[in-house]
Amino acid sequence: MLCAIYKSLKKDGMYLYVAKRDQFDAVPETLRQAFGKPQFVMLFNLNGEKTLKNADNTTVKAQIETNGFYLQMPPPIENLHSQFLAAQKQRDG
């Protein structure tokens, strides 16, 4: 199954996967507005040997077949300060 991948220009790391290029009918209007103007990235074969970097091919395919799209959110921002405090607390006992 081929899918078209678009990135959001509003939110770094947010990607939208749809079954066909430039076909956004299944994407809710509120999501389209939050996503902004989609910028085409590539066509990707979900059945191929290559895997997606930040999403599972099988999950993406199932979501597209069920909902007509898959939304990939950016990974959470790493909070180095919290990690440092937790490490210090663990070290100090």
PDB file of N, CA, C and O in Angstrom:
ATOM      1  N   MET A   1       0.841  -1.180   0.000  1.00  0.00           N
ATOM      2  CA  MET A   1       0.000   0.000   0.000  1.00  0.00           C
ATOM      3  C   MET A   1       0.885   1.242   0.000  1.00  0.00           C
ATOM      4  O   MET A   1       1.733   1.412   0.876  1.00  0.00           O
ATOM      5  N   LEU A   2       0.682   2.094  -0.977  1.00  0.00           N
ATOM      6  CA  LEU A   2       1.387   3.371  -1.015  1.00  0.00           C
ATOM      7  C   LEU A   2       0.619   4.387  -0.181  1.00  0.00           C
ATOM      8  O   LEU A   2      -0.610   4.359  -0.121  1.00  0.00           O
ATOM      9  N   CYS A   3       1.350   5.271   0.453  1.00  0.00           N
ATOM     10  CA  CYS A   3       0.711   6.389   1.139  1.00  0.00           C
ATOM     11  C   CYS A   3       1.519   7.646   0.840  1.00  0.00           C
ATOM     12  O   CYS A   3       2.700   7.577   0.499  1.00  0.00           O
ATOM     13  N   ALA A   4       0.869   8.777   0.973  1.00  0.00           N
ATOM     14  CA  ALA A   4       1.530  10.063   0.779  1.00  0.00           C
ATOM     15  C   ALA A   4       1.797  10.661   2.156  1.00  0.00           C
ATOM     16  O   ALA A   4       0.929  10.644   3.029  1.00  0.00           O
ATOM     17  N   ILE A   5       3.001  11.188   2.340  1.00  0.00           N
ATOM     18  CA  ILE A   5       3.395  11.760   3.623  1.00  0.00           C
ATOM     19  C   ILE A   5       3.571  13.263   3.456  1.00  0.00           C
ATOM     20  O   ILE A   5       4.217  13.733   2.519  1.00  0.00           O
ATOM     21  N   TYR A   6       2.982  13.998   4.384  1.00  0.00           N
ATOM     22  CA  TYR A   6       3.059  15.461   4.391  1.00  0.00           C
ATOM     23  C   TYR A   6       3.570  15.925   5.742  1.00  0.00           C
ATOM     24  O   TYR A   6       3.299  15.302   6.769  1.00  0.00           O
ATOM     25  N   LYS A   7       4.314  17.026   5.734  1.00  0.00           N
ATOM     26  CA  LYS A   7       4.739  17.602   7.006  1.00  0.00           C
ATOM     27  C   LYS A   7       3.993  18.901   7.239  1.00  0.00           C
ATOM     28  O   LYS A   7       3.571  19.586   6.307  1.00  0.00           O
ATOM     29  N   SER A   8       3.849  19.211   8.512  1.00  0.00           N
ATOM     30  CA  SER A   8       3.185  20.454   8.908  1.00  0.00           C
ATOM     31  C   SER A   8       4.201  21.578   8.936  1.00  0.00           C
ATOM     32  O   SER A   8       5.316  21.403   9.428  1.00  0.00           O
ATOM     33  N   LEU A   9       3.824  22.719   8.414  1.00  0.00           N
ATOM     34  CA  LEU A   9       4.681  23.893   8.499  1.00  0.00           C
ATOM     35  C   LEU A   9       4.417  24.662   9.790  1.00  0.00           C
ATOM     36  O   LEU A   9       5.174  25.567  10.142  1.00  0.00           O
ATOM     37  N   LYS A  10       3.337  24.299  10.500  1.00  0.00           N
ATOM     38  CA  LYS A  10       2.995  24.953  11.758  1.00  0.00           C
ATOM     39  C   LYS A  10       3.681  24.309  12.961  1.00  0.00           C
ATOM     40  O   LYS A  10       4.044  24.995  13.917  1.00  0.00           O
ATOM     41  N   LYS A  11       3.857  22.988  12.908  1.00  0.00           N
ATOM     42  CA  LYS A  11       4.375  22.254  14.061  1.00  0.00           C
ATOM     43  C   LYS A  11       5.484  21.321  13.601  1.00  0.00           C
ATOM     44  O   LYS A  11       5.234  20.346  12.892  1.00  0.00           O
ATOM     45  N   ASP A  12       6.701  21.624  14.006  1.00  0.00           N
ATOM     46  CA  ASP A  12       7.855  20.816  13.630  1.00  0.00           C
ATOM     47  C   ASP A  12       7.696  19.383  14.140  1.00  0.00           C
ATOM     48  O   ASP A  12       7.376  19.172  15.310  1.00  0.00           O
ATOM     49  N   GLY A  13       7.914  18.422  13.283  1.00  0.00           N
ATOM     50  CA  GLY A  13       7.830  17.015  13.669  1.00  0.00           C
ATOM     51  C   GLY A  13       6.453  16.401  13.528  1.00  0.00           C
ATOM     52  O   GLY A  13       6.279  15.220  13.830  1.00  0.00           O
ATOM     53  N   MET A  14       5.464  17.165  13.078  1.00  0.00           N
ATOM     54  CA  MET A  14       4.121  16.636  12.871  1.00  0.00           C
ATOM     55  C   MET A  14       3.968  16.247  11.400  1.00  0.00           C
ATOM     56  O   MET A  14       4.229  17.047  10.502  1.00  0.00           O
ATOM     57  N   TYR A  15       3.539  14.998  11.172  1.00  0.00           N
ATOM     58  CA  TYR A  15       3.388  14.476   9.814  1.00  0.00           C
ATOM     59  C   TYR A  15       2.010  13.864   9.653  1.00  0.00           C
ATOM     60  O   TYR A  15       1.444  13.311  10.596  1.00  0.00           O
ATOM     61  N   LEU A  16       1.481  13.970   8.449  1.00  0.00           N
ATOM     62  CA  LEU A  16       0.176  13.423   8.109  1.00  0.00           C
ATOM     63  C   LEU A  16       0.356  12.432   6.965  1.00  0.00           C
ATOM     64  O   LEU A  16       0.959  12.749   5.940  1.00  0.00           O
ATOM     65  N   TYR A  17      -0.173  11.236   7.157  1.00  0.00           N
ATOM     66  CA  TYR A  17      -0.100  10.171   6.158  1.00  0.00           C
ATOM     67  C   TYR A  17      -1.509   9.952   5.611  1.00  0.00           C
ATOM     68  O   TYR A  17      -2.450   9.765   6.382  1.00  0.00           O
ATOM     69  N   VAL A  18      -1.656   9.973   4.302  1.00  0.00           N
ATOM     70  CA  VAL A  18      -2.956   9.725   3.656  1.00  0.00           C
ATOM     71  C   VAL A  18      -2.772   8.696   2.548  1.00  0.00           C
ATOM     72  O   VAL A  18      -1.662   8.479   2.060  1.00  0.00           O
ATOM     73  N   ALA A  19      -3.886   8.061   2.155  1.00  0.00           N
ATOM     74  CA  ALA A  19      -3.828   6.984   1.173  1.00  0.00           C
ATOM     75  C   ALA A  19      -3.408   7.457  -0.214  1.00  0.00           C
ATOM     76  O   ALA A  19      -2.679   6.756  -0.915  1.00  0.00           O
ATOM     77  N   LYS A  20      -3.859   8.632  -0.609  1.00  0.00           N
ATOM     78  CA  LYS A  20      -3.552   9.136  -1.945  1.00  0.00           C
ATOM     79  C   LYS A  20      -3.070  10.573  -1.861  1.00  0.00           C
ATOM     80  O   LYS A  20      -3.518  11.346  -1.015  1.00  0.00           O
ATOM     81  N   ARG A  21      -2.166  10.910  -2.734  1.00  0.00           N
ATOM     82  CA  ARG A  21      -1.586  12.251  -2.746  1.00  0.00           C
ATOM     83  C   ARG A  21      -2.673  13.307  -2.943  1.00  0.00           C
ATOM     84  O   ARG A  21      -3.531  13.184  -3.817  1.00  0.00           O
ATOM     85  N   ASP A  22      -2.615  14.327  -2.125  1.00  0.00           N
ATOM     86  CA  ASP A  22      -3.519  15.478  -2.166  1.00  0.00           C
ATOM     87  C   ASP A  22      -4.982  15.118  -1.910  1.00  0.00           C
ATOM     88  O   ASP A  22      -5.876  15.856  -2.323  1.00  0.00           O
ATOM     89  N   GLN A  23      -5.238  14.002  -1.241  1.00  0.00           N
ATOM     90  CA  GLN A  23      -6.599  13.597  -0.884  1.00  0.00           C
ATOM     91  C   GLN A  23      -6.759  13.687   0.633  1.00  0.00           C
ATOM     92  O   GLN A  23      -6.323  12.801   1.369  1.00  0.00           O
ATOM     93  N   PHE A  24      -7.394  14.775   1.090  1.00  0.00           N
ATOM     94  CA  PHE A  24      -7.518  15.037   2.525  1.00  0.00           C
ATOM     95  C   PHE A  24      -8.967  14.977   3.003  1.00  0.00           C
ATOM     96  O   PHE A  24      -9.275  15.461   4.092  1.00  0.00           O
ATOM     97  N   ASP A  25      -9.860  14.390   2.206  1.00  0.00           N
ATOM     98  CA  ASP A  25     -11.277  14.360   2.546  1.00  0.00           C
ATOM     99  C   ASP A  25     -11.547  13.676   3.891  1.00  0.00           C
ATOM    100  O   ASP A  25     -12.459  14.082   4.611  1.00  0.00           O
ATOM    101  N   ALA A  26     -10.770  12.649   4.239  1.00  0.00           N
ATOM    102  CA  ALA A  26     -10.997  11.894   5.475  1.00  0.00           C
ATOM    103  C   ALA A  26     -10.455  12.620   6.706  1.00  0.00           C
ATOM    104  O   ALA A  26     -10.789  12.254   7.834  1.00  0.00           O
ATOM    105  N   VAL A  27      -9.639  13.627   6.507  1.00  0.00           N
ATOM    106  CA  VAL A  27      -9.024  14.350   7.625  1.00  0.00           C
ATOM    107  C   VAL A  27     -10.027  15.384   8.151  1.00  0.00           C
ATOM    108  O   VAL A  27     -10.509  16.226   7.393  1.00  0.00           O
ATOM    109  N   PRO A  28     -10.337  15.316   9.450  1.00  0.00           N
ATOM    110  CA  PRO A  28     -11.298  16.282  10.009  1.00  0.00           C
ATOM    111  C   PRO A  28     -10.833  17.727   9.801  1.00  0.00           C
ATOM    112  O   PRO A  28      -9.637  18.020   9.810  1.00  0.00           O
ATOM    113  N   GLU A  29     -11.800  18.612   9.617  1.00  0.00           N
ATOM    114  CA  GLU A  29     -11.497  20.018   9.350  1.00  0.00           C
ATOM    115  C   GLU A  29     -10.677  20.648  10.479  1.00  0.00           C
ATOM    116  O   GLU A  29      -9.768  21.433  10.212  1.00  0.00           O
ATOM    117  N   THR A  30     -10.982  20.319  11.715  1.00  0.00           N
ATOM    118  CA  THR A  30     -10.234  20.898  12.840  1.00  0.00           C
ATOM    119  C   THR A  30      -8.766  20.483  12.793  1.00  0.00           C
ATOM    120  O   THR A  30      -7.881  21.281  13.103  1.00  0.00           O
ATOM    121  N   LEU A  31      -8.511  19.238  12.407  1.00  0.00           N
ATOM    122  CA  LEU A  31      -7.131  18.771  12.282  1.00  0.00           C
ATOM    123  C   LEU A  31      -6.443  19.458  11.110  1.00  0.00           C
ATOM    124  O   LEU A  31      -5.275  19.835  11.208  1.00  0.00           O
ATOM    125  N   ARG A  32      -7.155  19.622  10.013  1.00  0.00           N
ATOM    126  CA  ARG A  32      -6.563  20.307   8.854  1.00  0.00           C
ATOM    127  C   ARG A  32      -6.160  21.733   9.207  1.00  0.00           C
ATOM    128  O   ARG A  32      -5.104  22.207   8.788  1.00  0.00           O
ATOM    129  N   GLN A  33      -6.992  22.404   9.969  1.00  0.00           N
ATOM    130  CA  GLN A  33      -6.667  23.778  10.362  1.00  0.00           C
ATOM    131  C   GLN A  33      -5.483  23.811  11.319  1.00  0.00           C
ATOM    132  O   GLN A  33      -4.612  24.672  11.194  1.00  0.00           O
ATOM    133  N   ALA A  34      -5.441  22.885  12.272  1.00  0.00           N
ATOM    134  CA  ALA A  34      -4.332  22.838  13.226  1.00  0.00           C
ATOM    135  C   ALA A  34      -3.029  22.448  12.530  1.00  0.00           C
ATOM    136  O   ALA A  34      -1.956  22.929  12.896  1.00  0.00           O
ATOM    137  N   PHE A  35      -3.126  21.576  11.528  1.00  0.00           N
ATOM    138  CA  PHE A  35      -1.956  21.092  10.798  1.00  0.00           C
ATOM    139  C   PHE A  35      -1.384  22.182   9.893  1.00  0.00           C
ATOM    140  O   PHE A  35      -0.170  22.278   9.709  1.00  0.00           O
ATOM    141  N   GLY A  36      -2.267  22.995   9.336  1.00  0.00           N
ATOM    142  CA  GLY A  36      -1.832  24.029   8.403  1.00  0.00           C
ATOM    143  C   GLY A  36      -1.709  23.483   6.992  1.00  0.00           C
ATOM    144  O   GLY A  36      -2.141  22.366   6.706  1.00  0.00           O
ATOM    145  N   LYS A  37      -1.122  24.273   6.123  1.00  0.00           N
ATOM    146  CA  LYS A  37      -0.948  23.855   4.732  1.00  0.00           C
ATOM    147  C   LYS A  37       0.043  22.699   4.675  1.00  0.00           C
ATOM    148  O   LYS A  37       1.210  22.871   5.026  1.00  0.00           O
ATOM    149  N   PRO A  38      -0.409  21.515   4.234  1.00  0.00           N
ATOM    150  CA  PRO A  38       0.494  20.375   4.192  1.00  0.00           C
ATOM    151  C   PRO A  38       1.558  20.515   3.105  1.00  0.00           C
ATOM    152  O   PRO A  38       1.264  20.916   1.979  1.00  0.00           O
ATOM    153  N   GLN A  39       2.783  20.183   3.457  1.00  0.00           N
ATOM    154  CA  GLN A  39       3.870  20.200   2.485  1.00  0.00           C
ATOM    155  C   GLN A  39       4.236  18.747   2.163  1.00  0.00           C
ATOM    156  O   GLN A  39       4.641  17.985   3.040  1.00  0.00           O
ATOM    157  N   PHE A  40       4.083  18.381   0.877  1.00  0.00           N
ATOM    158  CA  PHE A  40       4.363  17.011   0.449  1.00  0.00           C
ATOM    159  C   PHE A  40       5.820  16.661   0.707  1.00  0.00           C
ATOM    160  O   PHE A  40       6.727  17.434   0.399  1.00  0.00           O
ATOM    161  N   VAL A  41       6.025  15.467   1.285  1.00  0.00           N
ATOM    162  CA  VAL A  41       7.377  14.975   1.560  1.00  0.00           C
ATOM    163  C   VAL A  41       7.735  13.846   0.601  1.00  0.00           C
ATOM    164  O   VAL A  41       8.757  13.905  -0.083  1.00  0.00           O
ATOM    165  N   MET A  42       6.875  12.799   0.554  1.00  0.00           N
ATOM    166  CA  MET A  42       7.174  11.654  -0.303  1.00  0.00           C
ATOM    167  C   MET A  42       6.016  10.672  -0.354  1.00  0.00           C
ATOM    168  O   MET A  42       5.087  10.732   0.451  1.00  0.00           O
ATOM    169  N   LEU A  43       6.096   9.765  -1.323  1.00  0.00           N
ATOM    170  CA  LEU A  43       5.232   8.590  -1.344  1.00  0.00           C
ATOM    171  C   LEU A  43       6.022   7.467  -0.685  1.00  0.00           C
ATOM    172  O   LEU A  43       7.235   7.363  -0.870  1.00  0.00           O
ATOM    173  N   PHE A  44       5.328   6.622   0.088  1.00  0.00           N
ATOM    174  CA  PHE A  44       6.017   5.561   0.813  1.00  0.00           C
ATOM    175  C   PHE A  44       5.216   4.285   0.703  1.00  0.00           C
ATOM    176  O   PHE A  44       3.994   4.302   0.849  1.00  0.00           O
ATOM    177  N   ASN A  45       5.902   3.163   0.442  1.00  0.00           N
ATOM    178  CA  ASN A  45       5.264   1.852   0.344  1.00  0.00           C
ATOM    179  C   ASN A  45       5.245   1.214   1.731  1.00  0.00           C
ATOM    180  O   ASN A  45       6.279   0.769   2.229  1.00  0.00           O
ATOM    181  N   LEU A  46       4.079   1.173   2.345  1.00  0.00           N
ATOM    182  CA  LEU A  46       3.945   0.598   3.684  1.00  0.00           C
ATOM    183  C   LEU A  46       4.126  -0.910   3.702  1.00  0.00           C
ATOM    184  O   LEU A  46       4.396  -1.487   4.755  1.00  0.00           O
ATOM    185  N   ASN A  47       3.980  -1.559   2.547  1.00  0.00           N
ATOM    186  CA  ASN A  47       4.167  -3.009   2.455  1.00  0.00           C
ATOM    187  C   ASN A  47       5.599  -3.387   2.105  1.00  0.00           C
ATOM    188  O   ASN A  47       5.937  -4.570   2.090  1.00  0.00           O
ATOM    189  N   GLY A  48       6.430  -2.414   1.828  1.00  0.00           N
ATOM    190  CA  GLY A  48       7.803  -2.687   1.422  1.00  0.00           C
ATOM    191  C   GLY A  48       8.698  -3.092   2.587  1.00  0.00           C
ATOM    192  O   GLY A  48       8.253  -3.202   3.729  1.00  0.00           O
ATOM    193  N   GLU A  49       9.967  -3.310   2.268  1.00  0.00           N
ATOM    194  CA  GLU A  49      10.933  -3.737   3.275  1.00  0.00           C
ATOM    195  C   GLU A  49      11.409  -2.593   4.156  1.00  0.00           C
ATOM    196  O   GLU A  49      11.823  -2.820   5.293  1.00  0.00           O
ATOM    197  N   LYS A  50      11.357  -1.368   3.649  1.00  0.00           N
ATOM    198  CA  LYS A  50      11.799  -0.221   4.439  1.00  0.00           C
ATOM    199  C   LYS A  50      10.784   0.077   5.535  1.00  0.00           C
ATOM    200  O   LYS A  50       9.579  -0.105   5.362  1.00  0.00           O
ATOM    201  N   THR A  51      11.307   0.538   6.667  1.00  0.00           N
ATOM    202  CA  THR A  51      10.430   0.913   7.770  1.00  0.00           C
ATOM    203  C   THR A  51      10.474   2.424   7.967  1.00  0.00           C
ATOM    204  O   THR A  51      11.454   3.089   7.628  1.00  0.00           O
ATOM    205  N   LEU A  52       9.409   2.933   8.512  1.00  0.00           N
ATOM    206  CA  LEU A  52       9.354   4.350   8.842  1.00  0.00           C
ATOM    207  C   LEU A  52      10.238   4.616  10.062  1.00  0.00           C
ATOM    208  O   LEU A  52      10.439   3.731  10.894  1.00  0.00           O
ATOM    209  N   LYS A  53      10.755   5.817  10.160  1.00  0.00           N
ATOM    210  CA  LYS A  53      11.675   6.146  11.244  1.00  0.00           C
ATOM    211  C   LYS A  53      10.968   6.261  12.596  1.00  0.00           C
ATOM    212  O   LYS A  53      11.447   5.722  13.593  1.00  0.00           O
ATOM    213  N   ASN A  54       9.841   6.955  12.631  1.00  0.00           N
ATOM    214  CA  ASN A  54       9.182   7.236  13.912  1.00  0.00           C
ATOM    215  C   ASN A  54       7.765   6.688  14.007  1.00  0.00           C
ATOM    216  O   ASN A  54       6.974   7.150  14.829  1.00  0.00           O
ATOM    217  N   ALA A  55       7.444   5.714  13.180  1.00  0.00           N
ATOM    218  CA  ALA A  55       6.117   5.108  13.227  1.00  0.00           C
ATOM    219  C   ALA A  55       6.226   3.671  12.724  1.00  0.00           C
ATOM    220  O   ALA A  55       7.142   3.326  11.977  1.00  0.00           O
ATOM    221  N   ASP A  56       5.281   2.847  13.145  1.00  0.00           N
ATOM    222  CA  ASP A  56       5.236   1.450  12.732  1.00  0.00           C
ATOM    223  C   ASP A  56       4.420   1.324  11.447  1.00  0.00           C
ATOM    224  O   ASP A  56       3.280   1.786  11.386  1.00  0.00           O
ATOM    225  N   ASN A  57       4.996   0.704  10.432  1.00  0.00           N
ATOM    226  CA  ASN A  57       4.324   0.567   9.133  1.00  0.00           C
ATOM    227  C   ASN A  57       2.938  -0.055   9.271  1.00  0.00           C
ATOM    228  O   ASN A  57       1.982   0.412   8.652  1.00  0.00           O
ATOM    229  N   THR A  58       2.825  -1.106  10.081  1.00  0.00           N
ATOM    230  CA  THR A  58       1.555  -1.813  10.242  1.00  0.00           C
ATOM    231  C   THR A  58       0.505  -0.910  10.893  1.00  0.00           C
ATOM    232  O   THR A  58      -0.655  -0.905  10.480  1.00  0.00           O
ATOM    233  N   THR A  59       0.908  -0.154  11.901  1.00  0.00           N
ATOM    234  CA  THR A  59      -0.003   0.759  12.581  1.00  0.00           C
ATOM    235  C   THR A  59      -0.479   1.858  11.641  1.00  0.00           C
ATOM    236  O   THR A  59      -1.666   2.180  11.605  1.00  0.00           O
ATOM    237  N   VAL A  60       0.446   2.432  10.883  1.00  0.00           N
ATOM    238  CA  VAL A  60       0.097   3.487   9.931  1.00  0.00           C
ATOM    239  C   VAL A  60      -0.895   2.953   8.902  1.00  0.00           C
ATOM    240  O   VAL A  60      -1.904   3.595   8.609  1.00  0.00           O
ATOM    241  N   LYS A  61      -0.607   1.796   8.366  1.00  0.00           N
ATOM    242  CA  LYS A  61      -1.484   1.186   7.360  1.00  0.00           C
ATOM    243  C   LYS A  61      -2.878   0.938   7.936  1.00  0.00           C
ATOM    244  O   LYS A  61      -3.879   1.253   7.292  1.00  0.00           O
ATOM    245  N   ALA A  62      -2.948   0.375   9.143  1.00  0.00           N
ATOM    246  CA  ALA A  62      -4.243   0.093   9.778  1.00  0.00           C
ATOM    247  C   ALA A  62      -5.027   1.379  10.022  1.00  0.00           C
ATOM    248  O   ALA A  62      -6.237   1.411   9.797  1.00  0.00           O
ATOM    249  N   GLN A  63      -4.363   2.436  10.476  1.00  0.00           N
ATOM    250  CA  GLN A  63      -5.039   3.709  10.728  1.00  0.00           C
ATOM    251  C   GLN A  63      -5.557   4.332   9.435  1.00  0.00           C
ATOM    252  O   GLN A  63      -6.659   4.881   9.403  1.00  0.00           O
ATOM    253  N   ILE A  64      -4.765   4.245   8.374  1.00  0.00           N
ATOM    254  CA  ILE A  64      -5.210   4.788   7.082  1.00  0.00           C
ATOM    255  C   ILE A  64      -6.419   4.004   6.574  1.00  0.00           C
ATOM    256  O   ILE A  64      -7.378   4.590   6.073  1.00  0.00           O
ATOM    257  N   GLU A  65      -6.371   2.681   6.705  1.00  0.00           N
ATOM    258  CA  GLU A  65      -7.486   1.860   6.243  1.00  0.00           C
ATOM    259  C   GLU A  65      -8.745   2.114   7.075  1.00  0.00           C
ATOM    260  O   GLU A  65      -9.854   2.085   6.540  1.00  0.00           O
ATOM    261  N   THR A  66      -8.583   2.360   8.375  1.00  0.00           N
ATOM    262  CA  THR A  66      -9.721   2.571   9.270  1.00  0.00           C
ATOM    263  C   THR A  66     -10.241   4.001   9.234  1.00  0.00           C
ATOM    264  O   THR A  66     -11.444   4.227   9.102  1.00  0.00           O
ATOM    265  N   ASN A  67      -9.319   4.980   9.356  1.00  0.00           N
ATOM    266  CA  ASN A  67      -9.703   6.383   9.502  1.00  0.00           C
ATOM    267  C   ASN A  67      -9.471   7.232   8.259  1.00  0.00           C
ATOM    268  O   ASN A  67      -9.990   8.343   8.159  1.00  0.00           O
ATOM    269  N   GLY A  68      -8.701   6.719   7.324  1.00  0.00           N
ATOM    270  CA  GLY A  68      -8.392   7.488   6.121  1.00  0.00           C
ATOM    271  C   GLY A  68      -7.135   8.330   6.241  1.00  0.00           C
ATOM    272  O   GLY A  68      -6.720   8.974   5.277  1.00  0.00           O
ATOM    273  N   PHE A  69      -6.522   8.327   7.433  1.00  0.00           N
ATOM    274  CA  PHE A  69      -5.286   9.088   7.642  1.00  0.00           C
ATOM    275  C   PHE A  69      -4.580   8.581   8.897  1.00  0.00           C
ATOM    276  O   PHE A  69      -5.163   7.862   9.708  1.00  0.00           O
ATOM    277  N   TYR A  70      -3.327   8.966   9.039  1.00  0.00           N
ATOM    278  CA  TYR A  70      -2.554   8.711  10.261  1.00  0.00           C
ATOM    279  C   TYR A  70      -1.811   9.990  10.590  1.00  0.00           C
ATOM    280  O   TYR A  70      -1.173  10.584   9.721  1.00  0.00           O
ATOM    281  N   LEU A  71      -1.890  10.415  11.838  1.00  0.00           N
ATOM    282  CA  LEU A  71      -1.203  11.621  12.282  1.00  0.00           C
ATOM    283  C   LEU A  71      -0.033  11.226  13.171  1.00  0.00           C
ATOM    284  O   LEU A  71      -0.209  10.554  14.187  1.00  0.00           O
ATOM    285  N   GLN A  72       1.155  11.648  12.779  1.00  0.00           N
ATOM    286  CA  GLN A  72       2.356  11.403  13.584  1.00  0.00           C
ATOM    287  C   GLN A  72       2.701  12.694  14.324  1.00  0.00           C
ATOM    288  O   GLN A  72       2.999  13.720  13.713  1.00  0.00           O
ATOM    289  N   MET A  73       2.653  12.619  15.617  1.00  0.00           N
ATOM    290  CA  MET A  73       2.978  13.777  16.445  1.00  0.00           C
ATOM    291  C   MET A  73       4.482  13.821  16.704  1.00  0.00           C
ATOM    292  O   MET A  73       5.151  12.789  16.660  1.00  0.00           O
ATOM    293  N   PRO A  74       5.014  15.010  16.971  1.00  0.00           N
ATOM    294  CA  PRO A  74       6.437  15.109  17.272  1.00  0.00           C
ATOM    295  C   PRO A  74       6.748  14.414  18.593  1.00  0.00           C
ATOM    296  O   PRO A  74       5.896  14.361  19.481  1.00  0.00           O
ATOM    297  N   PRO A  75       7.956  13.883  18.730  1.00  0.00           N
ATOM    298  CA  PRO A  75       8.318  13.269  20.007  1.00  0.00           C
ATOM    299  C   PRO A  75       8.324  14.327  21.108  1.00  0.00           C
ATOM    300  O   PRO A  75       8.541  15.508  20.837  1.00  0.00           O
ATOM    301  N   PRO A  76       8.085  13.902  22.351  1.00  0.00           N
ATOM    302  CA  PRO A  76       8.086  14.885  23.432  1.00  0.00           C
ATOM    303  C   PRO A  76       9.460  15.544  23.561  1.00  0.00           C
ATOM    304  O   PRO A  76      10.493  14.931  23.290  1.00  0.00           O
ATOM    305  N   ILE A  77       9.440  16.795  23.979  1.00  0.00           N
ATOM    306  CA  ILE A  77      10.691  17.534  24.156  1.00  0.00           C
ATOM    307  C   ILE A  77      11.396  16.992  25.388  1.00  0.00           C
ATOM    308  O   ILE A  77      10.795  16.827  26.449  1.00  0.00           O
ATOM    309  N   GLU A  78      12.655  16.725  25.226  1.00  0.00           N
ATOM    310  CA  GLU A  78      13.458  16.186  26.309  1.00  0.00           C
ATOM    311  C   GLU A  78      13.731  17.284  27.335  1.00  0.00           C
ATOM    312  O   GLU A  78      14.243  18.350  26.992  1.00  0.00           O
ATOM    313  N   ASN A  79      13.392  17.020  28.578  1.00  0.00           N
ATOM    314  CA  ASN A  79      13.607  17.993  29.643  1.00  0.00           C
ATOM    315  C   ASN A  79      14.880  17.615  30.392  1.00  0.00           C
ATOM    316  O   ASN A  79      14.843  16.814  31.326  1.00  0.00           O
ATOM    317  N   LEU A  80      15.991  18.189  29.983  1.00  0.00           N
ATOM    318  CA  LEU A  80      17.287  17.848  30.565  1.00  0.00           C
ATOM    319  C   LEU A  80      17.386  18.267  32.027  1.00  0.00           C
ATOM    320  O   LEU A  80      18.052  17.600  32.819  1.00  0.00           O
ATOM    321  N   HIS A  81      16.738  19.350  32.386  1.00  0.00           N
ATOM    322  CA  HIS A  81      16.787  19.801  33.777  1.00  0.00           C
ATOM    323  C   HIS A  81      16.126  18.778  34.697  1.00  0.00           C
ATOM    324  O   HIS A  81      16.671  18.449  35.751  1.00  0.00           O
ATOM    325  N   SER A  82      14.964  18.277  34.309  1.00  0.00           N
ATOM    326  CA  SER A  82      14.278  17.261  35.115  1.00  0.00           C
ATOM    327  C   SER A  82      15.107  15.986  35.209  1.00  0.00           C
ATOM    328  O   SER A  82      15.182  15.364  36.268  1.00  0.00           O
ATOM    329  N   GLN A  83      15.724  15.604  34.105  1.00  0.00           N
ATOM    330  CA  GLN A  83      16.576  14.414  34.117  1.00  0.00           C
ATOM    331  C   GLN A  83      17.766  14.599  35.058  1.00  0.00           C
ATOM    332  O   GLN A  83      18.141  13.675  35.779  1.00  0.00           O
ATOM    333  N   PHE A  84      18.351  15.782  35.049  1.00  0.00           N
ATOM    334  CA  PHE A  84      19.476  16.082  35.920  1.00  0.00           C
ATOM    335  C   PHE A  84      19.059  16.006  37.387  1.00  0.00           C
ATOM    336  O   PHE A  84      19.761  15.408  38.203  1.00  0.00           O
ATOM    337  N   LEU A  85      17.911  16.614  37.727  1.00  0.00           N
ATOM    338  CA  LEU A  85      17.432  16.592  39.103  1.00  0.00           C
ATOM    339  C   LEU A  85      17.111  15.179  39.557  1.00  0.00           C
ATOM    340  O   LEU A  85      17.409  14.810  40.693  1.00  0.00           O
ATOM    341  N   ALA A  86      16.513  14.394  38.693  1.00  0.00           N
ATOM    342  CA  ALA A  86      16.198  12.995  39.028  1.00  0.00           C
ATOM    343  C   ALA A  86      17.475  12.184  39.259  1.00  0.00           C
ATOM    344  O   ALA A  86      17.544  11.370  40.180  1.00  0.00           O
ATOM    345  N   ALA A  87      18.475  12.411  38.422  1.00  0.00           N
ATOM    346  CA  ALA A  87      19.760  11.709  38.574  1.00  0.00           C
ATOM    347  C   ALA A  87      20.430  12.107  39.876  1.00  0.00           C
ATOM    348  O   ALA A  87      20.989  11.260  40.573  1.00  0.00           O
ATOM    349  N   GLN A  88      20.380  13.398  40.211  1.00  0.00           N
ATOM    350  CA  GLN A  88      20.976  13.879  41.457  1.00  0.00           C
ATOM    351  C   GLN A  88      20.269  13.288  42.667  1.00  0.00           C
ATOM    352  O   GLN A  88      20.909  12.881  43.636  1.00  0.00           O
ATOM    353  N   LYS A  89      18.947  13.245  42.602  1.00  0.00           N
ATOM    354  CA  LYS A  89      18.151  12.689  43.699  1.00  0.00           C
ATOM    355  C   LYS A  89      18.477  11.219  43.891  1.00  0.00           C
ATOM    356  O   LYS A  89      18.608  10.744  45.019  1.00  0.00           O
ATOM    357  N   GLN A  90      18.608  10.506  42.787  1.00  0.00           N
ATOM    358  CA  GLN A  90      18.918   9.078  42.853  1.00  0.00           C
ATOM    359  C   GLN A  90      20.331   8.871  43.410  1.00  0.00           C
ATOM    360  O   GLN A  90      20.564   7.958  44.202  1.00  0.00           O
ATOM    361  N   ARG A  91      21.256   9.711  42.996  1.00  0.00           N
ATOM    362  CA  ARG A  91      22.637   9.597  43.454  1.00  0.00           C
ATOM    363  C   ARG A  91      22.753   9.913  44.944  1.00  0.00           C
ATOM    364  O   ARG A  91      23.477   9.243  45.680  1.00  0.00           O
ATOM    365  N   ASP A  92      22.023  10.948  45.376  1.00  0.00           N
ATOM    366  CA  ASP A  92      22.117  11.382  46.768  1.00  0.00           C
ATOM    367  C   ASP A  92      21.287  10.498  47.709  1.00  0.00           C
ATOM    368  O   ASP A  92      21.423  10.565  48.930  1.00  0.00           O
ATOM    369  N   GLY A  93      20.441   9.684  47.117  1.00  0.00           N
ATOM    370  CA  GLY A  93      19.723   8.690  47.892  1.00  0.00           C
ATOM    371  C   GLY A  93      18.530   9.180  48.547  1.00  0.00           C
ATOM    372  O   GLY A  93      17.845   8.420  49.230  1.00  0.00           O
TER     373      GLY A  93
END
